[in-house]
């Protein structure tokens, strides 16, 4: 909430005259000064069309002299009520730096049509760490003079980019006004229809480490230009950009400023003031706190000089109310100046958690605003994830109402598919409101342009009048911990805004079942809306290793198979990704489920599905946990096995070398279940005399299916068989036991259950003789060598301590430990794991 004092200041500024900003009157032709596409940068040009007519958009590059631009001009179709994304890499094969001219006409005609244009650049390379953005400038917004308040070298690399859209060469002068009062001049000639770059640090030794503002002047009569400034730090992994302003003003307004943070991210704010006149001036700055208080400071500005205000330091040295504070900024000067605001963020420092450590994670900057407008346009906007990438984008609009009456802001969002939504937000008098586009399911996984206009509202809680001025700003953040981000003050808009065709909500409302076995292969149903034919289903867990899909013979372990989308786009049936010994199982636990449509739009549901390791210990008294004297052990081996698996730490492998990294992760944790399927007195193959009423061969399949039904198809990953001693004791042959176990193996195979066959070895039990025990073990292990079209893993249970007939607690603990070692080997976390019995085939190191 903005205080009365703060908003009164805003209202005053809304009535002030000042520097001309980019606006969309006669908005059929636009110019972008900055632009580059190469190994460091990837560039996108964003074009928004709010009208009800289809357009033809033509982009003409204005390349720098050293750029490789095999394609200079290209046309694109832009549907009604839609947004267009043009990629200078894939669409133009540009390698180098280039400005651009963007024009629009009604489709199939030569009639100019209004559009809004922005440019976004990502760096470095294909996996960007940072980004910046700027609006374009219309034909009438071109100027012979541009002023850029911010600029620095040393920690930063600063570049001033000038577009010459004229048919003749243009001589351009850059004048740098330092914080020490120096004025340094560089002149260059920009060829016709080209881009020019000034590199202040490389032009003047005095700018090797300095703070400065920049004046750009066209010295060629009649030739107007466009100027931007880009600044980078941390090896071009972070940076920001701002379009210049064409004249100075005695007043400037910024809707945002922040010197606080939280446990993971801290912000700091700088105010940059450029006095471009030949006379000294005084700037009075009001920091308008959200609690209604105003902190006022005055700063002397020498003639032709740049001045920096570190707002965090103002809070430390002059007024503690500016520490950890959110605020707006009002600047009044005794004569016209130019003001910009820069914000940086990063990990909080140990000494002061409100201050980010350097190098910062990222930053953004913008020139101030000198007047409110009833309508604003933004070409850039992204929400959610796109395609298979895990990078998430979030778009925010900040709306400030400096009036004494409410403002109803109508937001029209137009997507790339020609559909959109219209939503209204009430901004109460003397206050602010935010729009976070994540709150609109129709925009999830979408790129869009946005048009904001104040409209009449009859709501009793928000009675408002159309065409009331307000202030709007947009920020886009991406990646974890705001890895990248940029800000834009928007474009004033005077064109038409049509109501777009209604966009369907793109959402995941349910996943059934919401969990399943780690081995996958399980049918699921996803309900929601906006699913397209050909959609993919991806399971996302940041803990899964980067080499998870290294096995080239098998499907990816994070993608569902058998994906079928209903005709109305509200249901998807799919099968969870099958994992096995050869491609690795990764970790158990909850995952994010992502649906990716063919148009690259995507929607996510966090923790929508949980992978669990489900183990069945199946057999007789030894599985049940029977002890001599009757009863059950305090912890039968299935219970002990569950505890061991839950705490099991898997050592990680280097994907390239296969050697250990020295790091480990909890592979199963709490997401493991071990079912005790032991039955006292059961024989594997027989019933009656000396055996229970049901034989194991009859019970196993029904138990597996009953468990699957109870758990919504969540059947077992692995079964551990320990059975046969009761058969021998009852006079059944070991061959009959082998035949019964073979049937159980086939039943497990058909249910995609991993099989571990065990035998007692070098252990004594009074139930049968050592010879009988040995013969039974031989038959069991011979079974594992049969060709049954499945892997049957075997484990000898050696030297198990018994109390005579049955294991002691120590004996059951030993059984659990041996089975842990087997299961952990046969359920590798990563593919290509040479520590296993049969290293994964189809991997780069084991083709």
Secondary structure, 3 states (H helix, E strand, C coil): CCCHHHHHHHHHHHCCCCCCCCECCCCCEEEECCCEECCCEEEEEEEEECCCCCEEEEEEEEECCCCECCCCEEEEEECCCEEEEEECCCCCCCEEEEEEEEEEEECCCCCECCCEEEEEEEECCCCCCEEEEEECEEHHHCECEEEECCCECCCCEEEEEEEECCCCCEEEEEEEEECCCCEEEEEEEECCCEEEEECHHHHCHHHCCCEEEEEEEECCCCCCEEEEEEEEECCCCEEEEEECECCCEEEEEECCCECCECCCCEEEEEEEEEECCCCCEEEEEEEEECCCCEEEEEEEECCCEEEEEEHHHHHHHCCHHHCCCEEEEEEEEEEEEEEEEEEEEECECCCCCCCECCCCCEEEEEECECCCECEEEECCCEEECECCCCCCEEEEEEEEECCCCCEEEEEEEEECCCEEEEEEEEECCCEEEEEEHHHCHHHCCEEEEEEEEEECECCCCCCECCCCCEEEEEEEEECCCCCEEEEECCEECCCCCCCCEECCCCEEEEEECCEEECCCCCEEEEEEECCCCCCEEEEECCCCCCCCCCCCCCCCCCECEEEEECCCCCEEEEECCCCCCCCCCCCCEEEEEEEECCCCEEEEEEEEEEEEEEEEEEECHHHHCECCCCCECCCCHHHHHHHHHHCCEEEEECCCCCCEEEEEEECCCCCEEEEEEECCCCCCCCCCCCCCCCCHHHHHHHHHHHHHHHCCCCCCCEEEEECCHHHHHCCCCHHHHHHHHHHHHHHHHHCCCEEEEEEEECCCCCCCCHHHHHHHHHHHHHHCCCCCCCCEEEEEEECCCECCCCECHHHHHHHHHHHHHHHHHHCCCCCCCCCCCCCCCCECCEC
